[in-house]
């Protein structure tokens, strides 16, 4: 029997060791593959950046954006075609946008360009089909390309090699040569990286350049940051020609002059203070200078140069422009009396009136008119348009809705309804107008994270349901699900953690440790759970559940002595159970008053003859109550049954309130009964600040205490003088006792006097300003009344041409009357 047990134990140990070895090999191989991929990717990136980092002495801070594009090219599923919403693989022909550097399948972008050109240049929406070269946009950034720029061949990122070969030691879709694309903005240098996706990094070359204002000495700087400022004043002469730029050294043109100076208008009549940046300005006065004709004046507003000739001089035509007259500028051109013959607004008939001033009348001739759609005719005046009530039944360019426009000539407008179809992502709807064909891909992107959320990749909306989450190199931070304090180290993952392979090491009831592997989450086959409904039902696969298995029985051999101390035999620990001799126990109980009346049984810690009759925990317990007296002040009784020796200390908690009556304290009965007055004062305090308020209004600063609060308040308050200028911090207790006061000094009184004088001056100025404003309004009102009276008087007068006697009679009669008076 013992040899068979040993064989079974060795067999189980060998099986457990073989299983552990297989699991270790599988886990290490997967981890090695991931590590090999990371090492390979790191070598490719370092090889791509080598020429660039040699120029920057190893500084790769400017390569983060390019590194992100390259990592997405290596990451499985991170590079997605936004047209077909599928992953871009290493062996597929691709095309890269030069605006947003997004990568698409070559076939997809060709179909996209063809569909875009068809929709834009459709004959249903444009009558000039085939005459214009319409562009097509990038699906992501909407950067427009010409029809001739539609990609037809597969090139690498730098555009040097057609159909680049697949090389596992190069970036996908790269030719492996130096990029040599021009930097943007152009600086004369070329990109030093190997053929790469995404934008080129800033230029790393070192150039010697000076500051913007050219005052500082040239210094060596990176070409990408060659423009710099010396922070000194610019000093360049501004456009006004009078002042210099006061801003610090800056790029580009100087700002307009911010100063103000007195400047004359163009005509030179008015002078005003204006900004130096705008010296030329016009006033609102009419020129009024006499023209060369001597009869008219210039009607232009403030202008430079000569006024020019009179606009009514020279030969002038009649209103119908058939006859020309040479007349003085004071006379109007008469009508010629011929027929007008101007073409009317209809563009068909001519005006039948005689030569006249002003616009011609509308065409009133009746003609046979056809409606715009060409289905009806009607006789009606020429100037009226004819639109029938027939609604167009043609389908618009969306191929879904009818035109429904009255009297449509056939050029139906594009559909104005919103598409509203659900996009391929199944999360958003198409916001574009109603259109034919498939909708544009969803422009939104979503983040796909690992389980811990530290590794994130961006994928197009809708791909998050099919894309694999990124591999995270962070260690799994989940707490162990078994009883062990720590788990074996493994990377972040989804789902359950791998099973624990550590030894159980739980303490068995016998005191030994469990030697088998951890079995807190063992897979157990469920049996007898599902009952078949009949003979036709197929048997289902057995279900496995994870459950904690109990530790196996302890197999350690233990020498066991019988209850009567007759013999000692080595038995397995789990079956080491001594027998009973069926006698009374007879051991003296712990109370030292009674003996155990149980049948012969096992007693823990069985010693020699001296302690052979000592009672054990398996013996009967005395059920009498303890009647020993308690310490003074303790209201509780002994909770133990009858026992020898002194009673234990009372450990029950007393519930009392603190001195401030705000907190409830729980104190051991023993501490409170054995403490003196000072200790009781300390025990019944909540250790918080006293909430009572002193007579001065401040809170008591003492810790929770009994009795009344001290009256000497140590809180510092600010004491101000009457004018609130002087202030001083003083203890509140001194202010309450009236020991300290703060009086205004001479400066306070002087400031108060000056403030009153300023207020009086402002009041007087306001009264004077109100009087001036009212006087100005009164004068303006009187001037307006005088102007209205003069205008009314002029309208009532009738202009009559005076004769020569009436013009010069005053000049003749005045001297005659003067001579007559002298003679008289």
Buried (B, 14 or more C-beta within 10 A) or exposed (E): EEEEEEEEEEEEEEEBEEEEEEEEEEBEEEEEEEEEEEEEBEEBBEBBBEBBBEBBEEEBEBBEBBBBBBEBBBBEBBBBBBBBBBBBEBEBBBBBBBBBBBBBBBBBBBEBBEBBBEBBBEEBBBEEEEEEEBBBBBBBBEEEBEBEEBBEEBBBBBBBBEEBEEEEEBBBBBBBBBBBBEBEEEBEBBBBBBBBBBBBBBBBBEBEBBBBBEEBEEEEBBBBEBEBBBEEBBEEEBBBEEBEBBEEBBEEEBEEBEEEEEBBBBBEEBEEEBBBBEBEBEBEEEBEEEBEBEEBBBEEEBEEEEBEEBEBBEEBEBBBEBBEEEBEBEEEBEBBEEBBBBEBEBEEBEBEEEBBEEEBBEBEEEBEBEBBBEEBEEEEBBBEEBEBEBEBEEBBBBEEBEBEBBBBEEEBEBBEEEBEEEBBBEEBEBEEEBBBEEBBBBBEBBEBBBBBEEBEBEBBBBBBEEBEBBBBEEEBEBEBBBEBEEBBEEBBBEEEBEBBBBBBEBEBEEEBEBBBBBBBBBEEEEEEEEEEEEEEEEEEEEEEEEEBEEBBEBBBEBEBEEBEEEEEEEEBBBEBEBEBEEEEBEBBBBBEEBBBEEEBBEBEEEEEEEEEBBBBEEBBBBEEEBEEEBEEEBEEBBEBBBBEEEBEEBEEEBEEEBBBEEBEBEBBBBBBBBBEEEEBBEBBBBEEEBEBEBEEEBBBEEBBBEEEBBEEBEEEBEBEBEBEEBEEEBBBBBBBEEEEEBEBEEEBEEEBEEEEEEEEEEEEEEEEEEEEEEEEEEEEEEEEEEEEEEEEEEEEEEEEEEEEEEEEEEEEEEEEEEEEEEEE
